[in-house]
Amino acid sequence: MSVEQALVGAPDGEGPKAATRHVSRSVTLTIGCVLVGVIVLVAVVSLFWLPFAPEDTSGGRLMPPGAPHLLGTDKLGRDLLTQLMIGARIALAAGAGSVVLGGAIGIVAGLAAGFATRWLDDVVSALLDILIAFPTLLLAMLVAATQAASLTSAIVAIGLAMSAIVARLTRVLVKRVLAHDFITAARTSGTSWPRVVLEHVVPNIWPTVSVNLALQFGLAVLAEASLSYLGLGAPPPNASWGRMLQEAQASVFIAPVGVIAPGVLIVVLVIGVNLVADGFRDVADPTRRRRR
């Protein structure tokens, strides 16, 4: 019997309770996938079709929802549905780009710190603690402020700020894996360190790291919206949800849809990603499945 079977497969007389927990986890993961899937579908559709051209301002200023502008128009006369669809694309691009960049840098740095000598490990750990002491959004703002406002600069800023969190987690996980007897056995049998990393270390740390990256995706979406709200994200005519909130706040009582719609979409995407990450955590951590 494998370790995982010993943890989750042994009968414990809690069949109905276990079934209930399983259904609850399945519902949570399903809801998360549906929420994220809807946003992804909207973003994909926006690549091929939009109700109006993004720069079209012929709809009239702050028009209420109705034909032909189903959600109304903004203060410049642009179709809100069109802006929201483009914003979905930008939010997903910012989240995915930040996670890829931050994950790549963080995992490599964490692996290096995990295998480093004691004094170098102490130095890296101190640097990571200093970076993590600063809020992710503040670090992203400092990086983005040094460059011209663009989606690329926002992704780089968020990814760099995120990398410190991923690096610290990776370092801790690597240290934990290296303390196991199977690493000693692999080295004793003549396995090289690169092969140990690829065959033993990475497979054992990846489930936990992947869950953390999924959670970081939601934080990256919030950070991009915040940067765009402050004017440090994607510039016009790109329609970021954060910039839409900033532009619509002055007319919230006249045209509330302009504030409510992007705010709801941000919440939906972040909640959906968090639910998916929670479902992945249940799959990756069998001991957690048993406790719940």
KAVENKA-V255952 format. One line per field, one symbol per residue. ss: DSSP state (a for helix, b for strand, c for the rest). A space follows every 50 residues. Layout:
ss: ???
This chain:
ss: ccaaaaaaacccccaaaaaaaaaaaaaaaaaaaaaaaaaaaaaaaaaacc ccccccccccccccccccccccbcccccbaaaaaaaaaaaaaaaaaaaaa aaaaaaaaaaaaaaaccaaaaaaaaaaaaaaaaccaaaaaaaaaaccccc aaaaaaaaaaaaaaaaaaaaaaaaaaaaccaaaaaaaaccccaaaaaaaa aaaaaaaaaaaaaaaaaaaaaaaaaaaaacccccccccccaaaaaaaaaa acccccaaaaaaaaaaaaaaaaaaaaaaaaaaaacaaaaaac
